[in-house]
């Protein structure tokens, strides 16, 4: 079965020999770029194109065509190559942009011909070159990722973004597209790698002399050393189009999400150019649902993730620039203090002042770019937040007042908000895909964060249980009636006040289980359901279940764990956490890890298998790109609001209507 990927999604590649299939609605060039683990090209010879078709393990097609098929031997790829990018380029004489052609489809197939993963390149507009997908190494194994990163400035800009110098990118783009014969340009003599980069256009002098010299104008782009018109949209036609300029420091990574890269418009025909209007420099007005996807819900989900990644990227760029500015100032101050000539000449103070001035200038430039990007994200958030469906919306969103029980399950659920200290008021919704692949653990202990340490124990425990109930109500409200059966274990009865709305609405499968006997009975029933469903699925007859087995998905809320649990109950709970999600049994725990320490390391796998949340602000979550410590804040119904009770009334009514 083919895995249909969306932008940014990956899929394992289990075979070493695979076939790349390209089906485009217009003739295109198919190229392959071989990059290192940072996504940079070692030189012009790291690109396979019609003028130089072979790389170790890869041989690309020779001609322009609407369909391409070529083989890749991943075992033969050079050890230094960590990413193989499949690049599609519009040749001269065809459509001027991908947006004017039917969407292209790129797939990875096994040697027998069965497709492993496919990706349809939607959402393209002015781009003339695009990295469709990439095969990349991860921990010794290969995976395929849907990229869809387009460049309106053409192949030259794509190559420059991958680390080739301007002349090399321009020349290679001309050779690859056939505008210049490969023998007319000696690619090996051209620059191979761009200087180290940091995001957002900060440029620093490379030595002390350059530090005091006035800035010089950028050099004019070098013309192609051969006859023929320049390639439209190449680096020669649009110098400086790379998303990052050089700075005299270590390289940093551009964390721009491929789906959300803002591309420039097509270059105009040669001729007089009118002065740009002030409106031309303004960023595009944000629109809710402008990401890719088959439905508005999917587009909004992808847009929220794009905002999350954009915020991670722009803050990473700002912090990187500040770190570099600080380290360079420290180095210059050390040089000024350690050079006897400067001390004897009495110029040490001037050198220190100059170093601090350069530091402040770089930080100010980075802050200006950060403020610009944050302002754009805030404007987008103000447009997107009111348009979110109930599954993604805050409890305070008016969408909940008119929400009815849906007929289809949602794509994702909102658990709370995430923000960074650079702009705490910019809140990004924390969405998780549904059905839940991991159980949730709401930590009611006082050792998790500073906010928890300052909070009264009873209030913290009540807040954690209220949060669990709110998550349960959201889960029920955004799924069809009868989709979930809810079970509660409250061995000591301490959560009765928080559970009262669920009990009063009659949406629980039974009264909350109390005492050790209730714990055992509930866990035994759910464990039996997991075993029976697993056996039925393995036998190929998932519908052949005993009549007493509830076929609805199950949600188990466990309060005050491990009170009332013996060793056997703990083992069953771990089994449900590991095996339950795959067969529709989901775990929502409210617990203090310290209180369970008596079980020792036995429970460590349980805690690691659950997603930890907190009822108070806590910076325990990290993103997978740069490892920012994101502050999580739960989303709870506003004080005095009846939105929870109204949602439960609609859930109960839908369940009554669904009964035969």
Buried (B, 14 or more C-beta within 10 A) or exposed (E): EEBBBBBBEBBEBEBBEBBBBBBBBBBBBBBBBBBBEEBBBBBBBBBBBBBBBEBEBBBBBEEBBBEBBBEBEBEEBEEEBBBBBBBBBBBBEBBBBBBBBEBBBBBBBBEEEEBBBBBBBBBBEBBBBBBBBBBBBEEEEBBBBBBBBBBBBBBBBBBBBBBBBBBBBBBBBBBBBBBBEBEBBEBEEBBBBBBBBBBBBBBBBEEBEEBEEEEEEEEEBBEBEBEEEBBBBBBBBBBEBBBBBBBBBEBBBBBBBBBBBEBBEBBEEEEEEEEEEEEEEEEEEBEBBBBBBEEEBBBBBBBBBBBBBBBBBBBBBBBBBBBBBEEBBEEBBEEBEEBEEBBEEEBBEEBBEBBEEBBEEBBEBBBEBBBEBBEBBBEBBEBBBEBBBBBBBBBEBEBBEEBEBBEEEBBBBBBBBBBBEBBEEBBBBBBBEBBBEBBBBBBBBBEBBEBBEEBEEEEBBBBBBBBBBBBBBBBBBBBBBBBBBBBBBBBEEBBBEBBEBBEEBEBBBEEBBBBBEBBBBBBEBBBEBBEBBBEBEEEEEBEEBEEEEBEBBBBBBBBBBBBBBEEEBBEBBBBBBBBBBEBBBBBBBBBBBEBBEEBEEEBEEBBEBBBBBBBBBBBBBEBEBBEBEBBBBBBBBEEEEEBBEBBBEBBBBBBEEEEE
